[in-house]
Amino acid sequence: MTLMPGKMAPPKLTTLGLQRCKVALCGSVLLLLGACSSTPKEPAWVENASSLYPEQKYLSATGQAGEQSTADARALANLARVFEVAIAETSTDFTESRAAGSSIDSRRQTSRSITTEATQVLQGAEIVEHWQAEDGSDYSLAILEKAPAARRLRNSVQGADQQTLDLLHYASVIAPNPVAALSALEQARQIQRRRDSVNRSLAIVSDRGINSPQSAADIEAMIRRALSTLEFSAVAPQPEMHGALQAAIASLGIQYQPESSYQLWGNLDAGPPQKLQGWYWLRGSMHLSLRNKDGVMAAQRWPIKLSALDEYQLQQRARDQLNNEIGSQLYQLLVSAGDSFRQDLE
């Protein structure tokens, strides 16, 4: 073959060279196929966290989501649920109560934020593992070391018990009057209810709680006795309000005494019913105050907004709302009046 000037002949591949190229090409294809066909192996902790973090030392929970941050949040939320039952059992306060026989009857209860209390219990929890599945799902593992959590919870329980003892001492020895004593007892009751939920959480992380020197039930019995020592008169411009005040006084176990130095005053401040689009509406507010010879000790006001198809039904609903709410409002009024006494002494 004649070469043209300035051009080089193409290199010739020998048989051995061709074989080597084929081997290299086949190897690359196999590697690519292997990489495409392999799947990420699920770590053991996804189904069994104790394989990495023994139950004797840790509480653990996993979370799954489409992105890592959400999986982290769900893992912590699932860890919080371990404590939710303990918190929920003692996370309600009565806001409307009356003495009924030998017990305080809660007629309406409001739930505390379980999430908030669980978050406090989870102080020290951390995300320790992540894994992404073939479908893109993210998994996270949250743990809480039991020993440090137990120390924190134990300190909280012991602190609550000391606060309770201090408040009970104030109520029985230092309080200048039964209203101030009642306020201290109510605060002690609330502390003990929160203390009970923390103590249940302590039992979860350490297998045992701390016996309380005073239970919430014991303190409620003290509250009933404190209420029974009070004597109130009642004043109101409307007969319905006056009757509601007397009923509220009786429902709490307080003695009604027209000549008492403690005067409970109430007023329903509302305009005439208005008819709009076939409905009758009543808007206004209810006022409640506790007074003595020195003036107003405490006062509360809350709005009303009612509707009905006729005026008679509207007035009935107004009376029902008044009777349903005034007992709760009276109790809160007494507690706030007692708070002012305690602040003056401090």
Secondary structure, DSSP 8 states (H G I E B T S, - for coil): ----TT--------HHHHHHHHHHHHHHHHHHHHHHH------GGGT-GGGTS-TTTEEEEEEEESSHHHHHHHHHHHHHHHHHHHHHTT-EEEEEEEEETTEEEEEEEEE--HHHHHHHHTTT-EEEEEEE-TTS-EEEEEEEEHHHHHHHHHHHHHHHHHHHHHHHHIIIII-SSHHHHHHHHHHHHHHHHHHHHHHHHHHHHHS-----SS-HHHHHHHHHHHHHT-EEEEE-SSHHHHHHHHHHHHHTT-EE-TT-SEEEEEEEEE---EEETTEEEEEEEEEEEEEETTEEEEEEEEEEEEEESSHHHHHHHHHHHHHHHHHHHHHHHHHHHHHHHHHHH-
